[in-house]
């Protein structure tokens, strides 16, 4: 997997040789993004089946993988699929590996279809605002929120992207901007708090974000700071779309209040990591030394603020009846 913690300064491949290695990579965000997390978790489950000596050890590994990132529904979906496939085959390593590969390939295809369905929403000359990173780094390939943007560019449309920096880890400034640079798509990194300014000036035509979990009523969890953008977009009449595959929907989760929100280490807020002019990675404190921080990784956008959800099957309203239909 790509070591995303080093981007955009350095491109390196990290090899996770064991289930524990893969779990650590998910926890420390070597791999991140809903789809990529799902694929990594699927392979972690397969690794556990390959190396564990008993069903009890496999079950223990299953629970460990599921504890790595508690908000991401794709992770739970992938782990259960691989576990079930392996169990049906007598905990066959071959069955587990094949199922993991099937899931990873499905993530690629879902991204492609999301791009196909979402691209017509982007008119020629559109300005799109996105939050966090929901491009190919986050989704094995194609992406979710950025898939329509990439396809619009491929089909000859002029598109400009406002990339929220996405504090505290800077996935927008570091990852989305890096992707857009490599794709030669005009863009600008903006401070998280600047979105309202640009929307109020009529400089944003639509907002597209990803999702880590979608509740049965359409409430959606995504990277912290997404809720702000949804409220402001509603105020100024700007379409706000969520892009995610249908299996990001958790029909067992009644509403947004039921979505578990991951709390991450305060150091992510108190410190920043970057590269010096000498090419060395350096971690520095950027906050008051006497202060602590609180670091929720996600917030929940109520369904009423969501114009539509772009899935690989169809673009649906964030309404219980549509959610139930598409999840089934």
N, C-alpha and C positions, 0 to 999 in steps of 0.2 A: 504494500500500500504506500501511497505518497505520504511522506512525513509533513503534514500540513502545518505543524508548529514552526517549521523553518521557512515557509513561504511568506512573502515573495522574494526573500533574500537568497534562499538557497533551495535547490531542488534535489531531494534525496529520496530513495526508496527504503522503507522500513520493512524488514521481513519478520513476521510474527510466526515463530516456529511452533508455539504451543498455544493451547487454549488460554492459559494465563497471560501469555504475551499479548494475545488479541484483546483480552479483557482490559489489560492495562492500556493498550493503544486506544480503546474506546473511552476509557475513563479520563486519560490525560489529553484527549482530543488530537492525538496523532491522526486519527480518522474521525470525521465529524460530518454532520449533515444527515438528515433523516434517512435517505436512501442508502448512503454509504454505511451508516451505522447498522442498518438492517442487513446489508450484505455481509459486513464484517461479523455481526453476531451469528449469522447463519453458518459462516465458516468456523467460527469459534465452537459452535455446537458440534459441527462435524469433527473438528479436532478432538473434542472431548470424547466423542464416540470412538474415534480411532485409537485413542491412547488409554482410555479408562479400562480398569479390570473388572468392573461389576456394574450392574444397573444402579446401585446406590451411588457410586462415584459419578456416573453420568448425570444422575438427578442432582447431585451436589453442584456439578459444573453448570447445569442448566440454571439453577438458582443464582449462581455467581454471575453468569452472563447477564441475566435479567436485572441484576442489581447495579450494573455499571452506569446506566443513564435512565433514570426512572420515568422521564416524561415521553421519550420517543416511542411511539406506538409501533413503528416499523421494526424496531428491535424485538419486541415481544412477539409480533406476528411471525418474524423469521425464525426465532428460536423454537417456537411451538411447531412450526411446519417441519423443521429438520428433525426435531425430537420425535414427533409423531411418525414421520416416514421411517426413521431408523428403528423405532420400537416395533412397528408393524413387520419389519424385516428381521426381527430378532437382534436388534441393535447392530445391524450391518453397517460397517464403515463405508462400504461402497454406496449403500442407499443414502447415507447421511451426506456424503460428498456430492452425490448427484443432485440431491435436493438443494443443497447450498448453491451449487452452480446454477440450478434452475431459477432460484430466487434472484441471484445476481443478474442473470440475463433478463429476467422479468423487469428488474429495476431499469435496465437500459431501455427496454421496449416501452415501459410506462412513460419514461422521460420523452421519448420520441413522439409518442401519441399526444402527450400534454402539449408539446410544442406545436403539433399539427392543429390541435383544437384551439390553442390560445393565440396563435399567430394572427388570425383575422381580427383580433381585438386591438392590434397595434396598427394604427394608420401610418402611412408614409409621413415622416417628419415628426413623429410622436416623441414626447419626453416621458420617460418611464422612471418612476422612483421604486427602488427596492430596498429591503432591509436584510441585514445579515448576508449569508451566502447560500443561495439555493441554485447553484450552477452545477457543472459537471463534477466538480470536486466533491460536492455534497450528495451526489446521486449516481455514482458509478460512471454514468455518461449522460450527456444531454442536459440534465438538470431538471428542476421543476419550474420555479419562478422565472429562471433565465432561459429555459428552453424556447418559449415563444419569441424572445428577443433574438436569440441566435438564428432562429429560422427566418424571422423577419429580415435580418441582415442578409442572410443567404439568398433570399428572394428579391433582394435589391432595394429594400426599404431603407430610408434614412431614419435611424433611431438614436436618441441620446438618452443615456442612463444616469440618473442621480443615485450614487451608491452611498447609503448611510455608512458612516465609519463603523458603527455597531460596537460600542463600548460594552463590556470592558476588554474583550479579547480582539476586537478590531477585525472581525471576519469580513466586513464590507471593505474596509480600507486595505486589507492585506490580500484577501482571497478573491472577492468579487472583482475588485479593481484589476488584479493580476489576470484573471480570466478575460475580462473585457479588453485589456491591453493586448493580450495575445490574439484575440479575435478581431482586433482593429475596429472596435466599436467605440465611438465617441462617448466619453463619460467624464464625470467629475465626482470625486469623493467629497461628501459634505458631512458636517458635524451632525450628530443625531438630532440635536435640537433645531436644525435649520430647515427641516422638512416643511414645517408649518409656514415659514417665510416664503419658500418657493411656491407652495400651494396657494397661498394668499395672493401671490402676484400672477397667478394664472400660468405658471411655468411648468406645471405637472399635468399631464393628460390622464394618466392612470397609475395606480400603484399595484404591483404584483409582488407577493411574498410567498414563502413556502409555509410548511406546517409540520409540527412534530406530533400532534395528535388532534383529531377532530372528534368532538363529542357527538352523541346521537341527535342533539338539537341544533347542531351547526356551530356551536361555540368552538373556537380554534385556539390551540396553544402554539405559539411560535416564539422566536428569540425575543428576549426582553427589549421593550421599546417598540414592538409592533403595534400594541394597543394605541399608543400615542398617534401613530400615523393613521390608523383606522378612524379614530375620532375626528381628527383634523380633515381627513378626506371627506368624511360625511358632512362636516360643516360647510365645505366649499363645493360640494356636489361632484366630487371626483370619484370615478369608479375604483373600488378597492377589491382586488381579486386575490384569492388564495389558490395556489397551485400545489396539488398533492395527489398521489395515486389513491385509489379507492380504499386500499388496505391501511391507509393512515387513519381511516375512520374507526373509532372504537365504539361499537354499538352498545357495549356493556357500560359505557361511561355516559350517564344521563345528560350531564351538562358541564359547562366549564368549571364550575365549582368542584366537580368530582375529579378533575384532571390533576394528578400529582405534579407539583412544581419542584424541580430540582434546585437545591440550594448548593452553590459551589463555593470553593474556598475564597476567603476575603482577599487573599493575595492577588487575585486576578484584577481587583479594583485598585489595590494599594500600589501595585507594581506594574510596570510595562516592560516588555522585551523588544529590543530592536537590534539593528546592526550598526556598528561604528564605521567610520570612514576607512578604518583599517581592515574591515571585513569580518570583525568578530561579533558574535551574538552577545548582547549584554542585557542584564536585568537591572532596572533602576527603580527606586521608589519615587512615585510621582505625587505623593499625598503627605499630609501632616503625619510625622512620625508618631505622634501621640494618639492618633485616631484609629478606630476600628471601622470595618465596612460590613455591609449586608449585601449578599450577592445572589438574588434569585436569577436563574438562567433563562426563565421564560415568563411570559405573561399570557393572559387569555383575552382574545378579542370576541365579544359577544356577537352572535349571528346577525343581529340587526345592523351591524356596521359592514357586513360582507356583501358585496354586490353579487358575487358568484364564486363557486369553487370549480377550478379547472382540474378535472380528473382525466385519467387515460380513457375513460368510457364516454364521458360527456361533460359539458359545463352545466352545473346544477346550482340551484338556489341553496343557500345555507338554511334549509328548512327541514324539519323532521321527516316529512313524507319523501322528499328527494333524497335525503341522507339514507333512509332505510332502503329505498329502491336501488341506489347505486352501490351500497355496501353489500347487498344481497347478490 
